[in-house]
Amino acid sequence: MEASTTQARILVVAHRTAATPALIAAVRERAVRGPAEFTLLVPAAAHGLDRLAEPDQIGSDEAQDTLDLALPLLEEAAGGRVGGIIGGAQPLDAVTDAVNQHGFDEIIISTLSPRVSRWLRMDVPNRLKVLGKPITTVSASGASAT
């Protein structure tokens, strides 16, 4: 039987952890498993009182800085080009929009450690299961498939 040469489209979701060794290792491991095209989604996080104004507009500069820092590291791990997207401030909405617009096949979510992660407190990985995509969560304590 001939092996499939179709590239899986992988959405990598991260903000403060976009350039961490754990995420870089997870991308490298996924790239080794088979042909894949990666895209990093960085939600444009609003902070403090900015959340009350226009949270989707605030934080774009910080998100762009994150992309600029992380993309070269992730490209090295992936062995090729990694795309970049700045999403809305709410991670659930940002991921859902990206999957619906771009048709990603898998999701890798990178969070802070469980002790301090807002995304884990919001139960983002489990709430995204409704999308029907394999989800891998990477945090300071390692990776787990959900």
N, C-alpha and C positions, 0 to 999 in steps of 0.2 A: 504494500500500500504506500502511495506517495505521501510524503509529509506536506502539510499545509504550509504555504509560503505567505499566507495572508497575515498582515501585521495587525496585532491587537492594538486598539487605541486605549491608552491608559491615561486617566485623569489623576494627576498628583495634586492633592489639596494641602496647602500649608501656608502659614504666615510667619510667625516668629521662629519656626523650626525648619524653614525651607532650605537652609544650608547646613543642617546638622549631620553628623556622621551616621546616625541611625537611618535617616531618610536616604542619604546617598547610598548606603549599603542596601537598602530595600529596592531602590531603583536598579542598582547593579545586579542584584539577585534576580529581579524580574526580567531584565534584559537578557540574562544568560539563559533563562527558561525558554525563550523563543522570540520570534520577530515581534517587535513592539515599537509603537510610536508614542512618545510621552508628551504631555502638555501639563505645565504647572499652572494651577489656578491659585491666585492669592486674593482672598477677600479683602476689600478695602476697609479695614477695620477703623471705626470711629472710636474716639476715646473721650471720656468725661462728658462735658456738656455738648460736645459735638454730636453725640448720639441723638440729641433732641432736635438738632437743626436738620441737616440733610445727610443722614448717615451714609448714603450711597455715594455722595460726592466727596465727603471728608475721608481722608486716608488714602486717596489715590496716589499721592506722591510717595508715601511710605510703602505702599504696595509696589510701586514701580521700582523703588530702591531695592526692595526684597527680590523682585525678579532679576534686576541687574546683578545682584550678588549671587543668587542661587543658580541661575541658568547655566553659567559655564561649568559649575561643579556637577550639576545634574547631567549635562551633556557629556562630560567625561565619563560619568558612571554609566550612562545609557549607551555610550559608544556612537552617538550621533546627535543630530539636532533635537532640541526640546523646545516646544512652543511655549508661549506665555500668555496668560489671560489675567486681567484684573477683574474680579467679580464684585458683586454687591457686598455690603457689610455683613449681612446675615449668612453664615456658612451654609445652612440648609438650602436657602434660596439660591445662593451662588452656585452650589453643586448641581442642584436640580436644573437650573437654567442651562448650565454648561452641558450636562448630559443630554437634555432635550434638544439643544441647538447643534451639538457636534457629534452626538451618537457614540459616546465613549463606551468601551466594552468592560472596563474594570476601573476601580477607584482605589487609590492609595491615599489614606488620610494621615497626615503627620501632626501630632499634637504635643503639647508640653506634657510633663509627667502627670500621671493621674491625680496626684495631690493638688496640682494647681491649674489643670486644664479646664478652661471654660467650655471648650467644645465637648469634652467628655462629660462634664456636669450637665450640659444640654443634651447629652445622649446622641450626638450627631451621627456616629457610625451606625448605631442601631436604627435610628430614624430614617437613614438613607436606604435601608434594606428594601423599602417600598419601590425603589428604582429597579430592583431585580438584577443588580450587577454584583459581581464578586467584590468584596471590600476588604482591604488589608489596612489595619490601623497600626501606625508606627508611633511609639512614644519613647520617652527616656528609659522605660523599662523593657523595650524591645518591640517586636512586631507580632501581631496576631491576626489571623484571618477570621472574618465574621460573616 
